[in-house]
Amino acid sequence: RALAVTPAYPEAHNNRGNTLRSLKRLEEALESYDKAISVKPDYAEAHNNRGNVLGSLKRFEEALASYERVLALRPNIAEVHCNRGDALRDLDRWAEALSSYERALALKPDYPIAHNNRANVLAYFERLEQAVASYRQAIAQKPDYAEAHYNLGNALLRLKRYEDAFASYEKALAIRPDYEFLYGMKLLTQLRICRWTGFSADLSRLETELEAKKPVTMPFPALVLLDRPDLHATASAIYAASKYPSPPAPEFPKKQRGANKIRVGYYSADFHDHATAYLMAGLFEAHDRDKFEIYGFSFGPDANDAMRKRLSAAFSRFIEVRDKPDREIARLSRSLGIDIAVDLKGYT
């Protein structure tokens, strides 16, 4: 109604966008933010909101551009530095993301979201003790921060501090009983510390909630906790739909098919002294080289063991991509003319 009266009213366009975003009508929200900016090009809040909705749409490069536009206008907004860090993290630009979170904290030390997100990057870099300290700072500033308790539990689990991890998971569930996929992880950690009190009832609850198609466990805990192949499949389907929905087709040029050999790319972090390599080395070596070219894309450790040497010789071309973001690996694969891509990792 306000815009019917005054169409060139940037605050109304911005607020309309916020309401549409709350209603999950993201494309319409983006349109409203764009209209606000067209009327008022230096409208920092609308640029930031535009970045947020672009992030929700997984258009991370555009989101980053919006945040950088805000910071060009107003360089000292901690929340925008944090948002910029999120976009950089989603683009696999982890070191730059860390710098953005640290800039946010320099501007606003009592910013629990920035402490949590900084800790996530530290955990990615295997700086786990520092990550634990950063999660604890987030919790000290916001004791009911369920996500920070959950993330702290994950870091403690990787440090093999199982009792502490279990306590963190319990705290997260006390704050948010329906925390997605956490219940199974809590039960798996309970097994590690032989905490049997109430375990049978908890296991029955896990089965019941999976049968009701609720997101209560990731796939791997279900394998350990339940002797129910049907529920293993259910857990995997629920997790895939939630975490990895089918993306739109990438905007890369399609390969022109010629008379050349079919090119198959295998993608794995296990091209070294690892069970996957022992199980599959013979398969790679058995491909018919008159009909196929075989490419190995390695995003695992930079190993130099006997199995790595054997595998390197088995592929027509062996490519290290451990430091490349996903979209760059996809573009490289397209440029090399890969016809069939085989993911050897799955949920591992």
C-alpha positions, 0 to 999 in steps of 0.5 A: 500500500505504501508503494502504491502511494509512493513507488520510489520509496526505498525503505518500503521496498527494502522492508517488503523484501524482508517480509518476503524473505521471512515468507521464503519467497526469495526471488520476490524478496530479491526483486524488492531489494533490487528496486530499493537499490535502483531508487537509492544506490548507496542504500547499504542495508538493502545491499546487505539484505540482498546479499543475505537472500542471494546466500540463501539462493546459493548464489554465493559469488553475487552475495559476496559482491553485495557485501563488498558493496556495503563495506565500500559504503560503510567499512566498519559494520561487524555484521557485514564482515561476518556475512562476507565471511559466510559467503567466502566460506561457501565459496571454499575461500577459507583463509579469506573467510577467517580474516573476515570473521576476525575483522568482525570480532575486532569491531565487535568482540562480543559477537557470538555468531562471528566466534562460532563461524570463526571456530568452524573455519579453524576446525576446517584447518584442523586447528581444533584447540583454537576452535574449541576456545572460539566455540566456548567464547560464543557460548559464554556470550550466548549460553543458549546458542545450540549451534555452538554447543553442537559444533563444540561437540564435533570439535571435541569428538575429533579431539577424542574427548568423548565425555566432553563431546557427549555433554555438548551434544546433550546441552544442544539437544536440551536447548533445541530438542529437534536439532536436525541429525544430532540425536543419532550422533549423541547416541553414537557418542554415548556408545563410545563412553559406555553410557548405558542408562536409558540407552535402549529407550533412546534407541527405540526412539531413534527407530520410531522417529526414523520410521516417521521420516524425521531428520534425527540422524546422519547416515553413518550413526544409523549404520552403527546403531541400527540393524535395519537396512530399511532405516539405513536407506531412510536416514540416507534419503532424509539427509541427502534431501536436506543437505544436498538437494539437486542443484540447477545445472551448472552454467558450463559449456557442454562438451562436443562429442567427437570420435575420441575415447570416452573420458571417465573421471574418478573423484576421491580423497582416498588415492593413497594407502587406504582401503578404497585404493586397495579395493579399486586399484585393479578396477582402474588398471582393467579399463579398456584403454582402446575405448576409455581415458581414465582420469583421477581427481584427488582431493585427499592428502598429498601422499607419496606411498606405494599405492599412490604411485601405483594409482598414478600409473593406472590413470591416463591422467592424475590430477591433484585438486585438494586446494581447489573449490568445488566449482573450479574442479567442476570447470576443470572437469568440463574443460578436460571433456569428462563424460562420466564422473564417478564419486568414490566418497559418498557419505564418507 
